Amino acid sequence: MKQVCGSLKLELAQYCEVAAFAQFGSDLDAATQALLNRGARLTEVLKQPQYAPLPIEKQILVIYAAVNGFCDRMPLDRIS
């Protein structure tokens, strides 16, 4: 789990920082837009139903897919 989630904390921290900045500015370059998109997907991936957590194997698989960009092209509303 630690190997898979290695960059997750860093990416989420960068997302929070850029998201706060993006509220004030409308001109975003492609790299910033990609960071915002990935951060939104990572945030959605981490949400779980109350009192019904996923098994650890599924958590690792989903987090691995999100961190490595396999969810980047999925619409945000399909990620749950």
Secondary structure, DSSP 8 states (H G I E B T S, - for coil): -TTTTTTHHHHHHHHHHHHHHHTT-----HHHHHHHHHHHHHHHHH---TT----HHHHHHHHHHHHTTTTTTS-GGG--
